[in-house]
């Protein structure tokens, strides 16, 4: 079966972000960018399915600016067979991305689509669910294990309070949680080989899709700073402060 | 305006989060209905009817909603949404699963995890793990919103809303429930606890987390963990506090052997009082802690236990 895996270019998770002085957005000039960590887990899962002989082809896709092709090349180096870039310089919110991905699903007809559960920039946690809705597929969100059983996909989901297992009728959408797998690093020969793998570029217009959003970003501001307090010298002093100063324990 | 709040419930009980989401609905203003969907909902609907500010509780009692699967629940919400200007749910794993699906089916944006209501169409929400706060305005006719419940104080329970059944013809051929493994604990729920004691990589092993038990019992605390402790396999993921886990804001948060990575701070820095116990005096957690104790946790925790 064919597996489609979506990836997003985001700020590297180690970078400390700065808000622009005019409050219009976060400042991304000259900031190190990388593949969203949850998308790395998605690519890894797709590649493992291929290595197990379950998947026959892994297609990586992204929606974003030209520079996002770097992340597609990373996916190719990690083991994806080919890539599709839906190029847009606009600010694409979750619904727009899901609409573009739905068109790619229509063209490619994958049996399984894997996405990260959330991107670490917008922290939305929406695109996979929206894609499932738009394509009429079931969704296995926050997955910590997936298993293909004939026409059915069993997904173990991380839910508040524990784990839930659901059975989904294929084709289906899965979004990855942290414990699904541990992504590998790309090896140098694979990075070289990835440069020669096919990468198609499409525009939202060519797909016949409108990626504009009903949301306006009014402003972005830094959060209220929390001031550090004091160091205490002993457990006794700590208990005393909590009882008599902070009054949070009896 | 009219607002529909999707009730959160577990094990036949209305979850506390619902009272917080109703508070967010009150901040938006308008008539508030609560939808309770599931199976055998009698006592849950009664509890929802007591929430202040709720006009009507709508009950969709059917086997198809028994396990809160996203596909039928979103279809149910789609069938009701035309009566409302806003649909709200807690930013729980249920709310996050279902509401984006509803939004896409209605061709509108979804606004995730709001922490403040500026007006009926403008909201504040954290981005970049809480390192920036975005103000977003929705131009959509229907606003679909998940709410960070710790950011809104719960409404009181002195109301008396009417309760009526929803006649929903929803079926589900796409997904089915296989099973679940829920952590059994006598402790308070992590998201609602007044005190949280969390362990990090410094705990060293899952076995060592047991030394937190007695302190947690004495304080009536829930036990949490950092992502590093979850990644190391010490404890299950449902204990994770942080950007990718649970967001908590208790009166007292005690971080034990936690260095204070950005993504962990995103999950707990709105706590009223933060205590950090760590042997590394340079650990970033001390920059947000009200009280820091530089000590070996394996000595400090038993001592703390003996003095509580």
Interface residues (C-beta under 8 A of the other chain):
Chain A: X11 X13 X16 X17 X19 X26 X93 X94 X95 X98 X118 X120 X121 X122 X123 X124 X125 X126 X127 X128 X129 X130 X131 X132 X133 X134 X136 X137 X138 X139 X141 X142 X144 X154 X157 X158 X159 X160 X161 X162 X163 X164 X165 X166 X167 X168 X169 X177 X178 X179 X213 X214 X215 X216 X217 X218 X219 X220 X221 X222 X223 X226 X228 X229 X230 X231 X232 X234 X235 X236 X238 X239 X241 X242 X246 X248 X249
Chain B: X10 X67 X69 X70 X71 X74 X92 X93 X94 X96 X97 X98 X99 X100 X101 X102 X103 X104 X105 X107 X108 X109 X110 X111 X112 X113 X122 X126 X127 X128 X129 X130 X131 X132 X133 X134 X135 X136 X137 X138 X139 X140 X173 X174 X175 X176 X177 X178 X179 X180 X181 X182 X183 X189 X191 X195 X219 X227 X230 X231 X236 X237 X238 X243 X244 X246 X251 X252 X262 X263 X269 X272 X273 X274 X275 X281 X286 X287 X288 X289 X290 X291 X292 X293 X294 X295 X300 X303 X304 X307 X308
